[in-house]
Amino acid sequence: MTLPQFIFSLLQRDRRLTWQQGTDTLAGILFFIIAITLFPLALGPSPTLLHRIAPGILWVCALLASLFPLEKIFTSDYEDGTLEQLLLLGYSPALIAAVKMLSHWLLTGVPLLIIAVPLGIMLSIDLSALPILLTGLGVGTICLSLLGGTIASLTLGARKSSLLLPLLVLPLAIPVLIFGASALDAAQNHLPYTAQLELLAALLALMLPLCPLAAGAGLAAALE
């Protein structure tokens, strides 16, 4: 099997499993919708207030929603022996981790991006700021998938990893949250936002090579 075929087959397998038993992924998406919808109901129809706090609402909810399926990113393959079989076939642990992180982003991050547009409009975000919302969330959700996948691999097989995982991911995700929300807030107020997006891109450039390597080491250690 060639490398592209391996990547495609693993992505297809994750997509199929998500459709069959992806309650965590669906729960994360529903949480994102419901949590954001509650803010206008609780704060009242005040476009000025919603406009001011919308960046923080969207980014915090996106961060929390991305945590829902993180525990299962490696767990099912670890428990049924798939990870061990892939390693025995000679595939690199870092490659396996990278594909699983990509799968997490495609199945969680992309739906959040699509849903964020109507929810952002509901929160009175300027239409001119929507491209910045999508750009920031696009880069930010990839960072969250890389970071979350790394922590998930390091806690694989640990007791109560479902409780440990968010406690480890949330503090490390704070820079992504700050830069993403700040870029959107600046765009809404017609201020420069390029620096924040560049910092987000720098974080992504740092995580892209390091996170799969660290996650691969975690997978190899868990399977020893």
Rosetta blueprint (number, residue, H / E / L):
1 M L
2 T L
3 L H
4 P H
5 Q H
6 F H
7 I H
8 F H
9 S H
10 L H
11 L H
12 Q H
13 R H
14 D H
15 R H
16 R H
17 L H
18 T H
19 W H
20 Q H
21 Q H
22 G L
23 T H
24 D H
25 T H
26 L H
27 A H
28 G H
29 I H
30 L H
31 F H
32 F H
33 I H
34 I H
35 A H
36 I H
37 T H
38 L H
39 F H
40 P H
41 L H
42 A H
43 L H
44 G L
45 P L
46 S L
47 P H
48 T H
49 L H
50 L H
51 H H
52 R H
53 I H
54 A H
55 P H
56 G H
57 I H
58 L H
59 W H
60 V H
61 C H
62 A H
63 L H
64 L H
65 A H
66 S H
67 L H
68 F L
69 P L
70 L L
71 E L
72 K H
73 I H
74 F H
75 T H
76 S H
77 D H
78 Y H
79 E H
80 D L
81 G L
82 T H
83 L H
84 E H
85 Q H
86 L H
87 L H
88 L H
89 L L
90 G L
91 Y L
92 S L
93 P H
94 A H
95 L H
96 I H
97 A H
98 A H
99 V H
100 K H
101 M H
102 L H
103 S H
104 H H
105 W H
106 L H
107 L H
108 T H
109 G H
110 V H
111 P H
112 L H
113 L H
114 I H
115 I H
116 A H
117 V H
118 P H
119 L H
120 G H
121 I H
122 M H
123 L L
124 S L
125 I L
126 D L
127 L H
128 S H
129 A H
130 L H
131 P H
132 I H
133 L H
134 L H
135 T H
136 G H
137 L H
138 G H
139 V H
140 G H
141 T H
142 I H
143 C H
144 L H
145 S H
146 L H
147 L H
148 G H
149 G H
150 T H
151 I H
152 A H
153 S H
154 L H
155 T L
156 L L
157 G L
158 A L
159 R L
160 K L
161 S H
162 S H
163 L H
164 L H
165 L H
166 P H
167 L H
168 L H
169 V H
170 L H
171 P H
172 L H
173 A L
174 I H
175 P H
176 V H
177 L H
178 I H
179 F H
180 G H
181 A H
182 S H
183 A H
184 L H
185 D H
186 A H
187 A H
188 Q H
189 N L
190 H L
191 L L
192 P L
193 Y L
194 T H
195 A H
196 Q H
197 L H
198 E H
199 L H
200 L H
201 A H
202 A H
203 L H
204 L H
205 A H
206 L H
207 M H
208 L H
209 P H
210 L H
211 C H
212 P H
213 L H
214 A H
215 A H
216 G H
217 A H
218 G H
219 L H
220 A H
221 A H
222 A H
223 L L
224 E L
